[in-house]
């Protein structure tokens, strides 16, 4: 198998699994702990803002190559097999296409800006207290 074919297949499966996670989240038999992890995974996967910006060499793609697949793997471990199988079948039959939602994008950006601001302010306060 050629590398590009392998990568395309992995991307297709990743897209299907993210859609399946969405359907699993909405499944009535989902345990609460699994729902929380899936919600965090979907939020991270669909967020327009990366934890580590892509323009940072090497580290910028770390979240795409390690963090996101790890979150998906953790979600898959917590979801009951029957629920995940039903969700994968539904994802194949009813793929989701996301429409552009500027309100959600602005809210996510404001959320990340608030987190970064709190961290920056705590560092500045700590540096000021050290004087």
N, C-alpha and C positions, 0 to 999 in steps of 0.2 A: 504494500500500500504506500502510495506517495504521501509525503508529509502534508502537503496541502489538502489532500483528500481526508487524511486523518484529522487535521485541524477543523475542517468543515464539518465532519461528522461529530466531533466533540462539541463544537459550537451549536449544532442542531440539537444535540442531546441536552446541552446546558439550557438552551431556550425552552425546550420541552419541560425540563425539570423545574425551571422557575415558574412556568405556567401551572405545572402540576402542584407545586407548593401553594400557589394561590388557591387552587381548587381544594387542596387538602385543608388549608386554613379555614375555609368556609364549610367543611364537612362537619356534620353534627356529632360524629364520633371522635373528634380530635380531643386529646387531653390538653388541659390548660397549659402545662409546661411546654408542650410541643407547639401550641399556638403562639406563645410568647416568642420562642426561638424563631419560628417561621416568620412572624411579623417583623422581627429585627432583620432577618435575612432578606426578606422582600424589600423592606425599606432601604437597606444598604444596596441591594442589587439595582433598584430602580431610582436611587437618588442621583440627581444630576451633579452632585458634588461628591468627589472622592475624598476619603479620609487622608490619603496621600496623593497630592496632585500629580497628574500624569507627566507634567513637564519636568519633574525631578528625575534625572537619569537613574535608571535601574529601579530605584525604590518606587518610582511613580507607578509602575505596573505591578508592584508587589501585591496590592490589594486585589487586582484583577486575577492574578495568577495563584495566590495563596489564600488570602483572607476570604474572598467570596466562595471559592470551592470548599473551603473548610466549613464555612457557615452552612452551605448547602448540604455537605456530608453530615454535619451535626443534626440538621433538620431531618434528614432522611432516616437517621438512626432513631430519632424520637417519635416519628410518625408510625402508627401501626401499619403492618404490611398490607392489610386489606384496604385501608384508607388510601395508602399510596398507590396501590394497583388501580383502584377505581379512579383516582385523580389523574394518573398517567393516561389511562384510557380516555378520560374526558379531555385532557390536554391535547391528545392526538386528534380527537373528533371535533373539538371546539377551541382552536388556538385563539389566544387573545391578542388583539392589536391595540396598543396603547395610543390614545389620541393625545395631542398636546394639551396639557393642562397648565397654563401659566400661573394660576393661583397656587396650585400645589407646588410648582417649582419655586415660586417666591417664598412660600412658607418653609420649604426645606432649606433654602438658602438662608433665610432668617434664623432658623433653628441652628444651623451650623455656625453662623456668625455669632449667635448668642453663646454657644459653647466655647468658641475660640476667644471671645471677649472675656468670658469668665476666667478662662485659663490665663490669658494675658494679664488681666487685672490681678490675679492671685500672684503671678510672678513679679509684677511690678510692685505690689504691696510687700512681698517678701524681700525684694531688693531694697526697698525704701526702709524697711524695718532693720535691715542689716547695718545701716549706716550709723 
